[in-house]
Amino acid sequence: MKSCIFRYHEYRIGYEHHNLSGLAKDLGSLAVMLSFIIAIFCWINVIFLN
């Protein structure tokens, strides 16, 4: 997800620093981290509660 945002930023805006593109990259990283946490929580529920 973050790689896709980074490539889009390079294509559309260029290599100069832009605050919103940095925020988009951070939010993409947050989304990936949350998906890992949810996956771990689901596996813990499957293994220990069933």
C-alpha positions, -999 to 999 in steps of 0.1 A, spaced: 0 0 0 28 24 9 47 16 -22 17 24 -43 13 58 -27 50 65 -31 49 56 -68 19 78 -74 36 107 -56 67 103 -78 45 102 -109 21 130 -102 40 154 -79 77 147 -83 105 143 -59 100 175 -39 87 173 -3 50 176 1 33 175 35 1 157 24 21 130 6 40 123 38 7 121 57 -7 97 30 24 75 34 20 75 72 -16 66 70 -8 38 45 17 24 70 -9 27 98 -34 7 77 -10 -21 71 -1 -22 108 -37 -23 118 -44 -52 94 -16 -72 110 -30 -65 145 -65 -76 134 -51 -107 117 -31 -117 149 -62 -110 171 -83 -133 148 -58 -161 149 -55 -158 187 -93 -161 189 -94 -191 166 -65 -210 184 -73 -203 220 -111 -198 221 -122 -227 199 
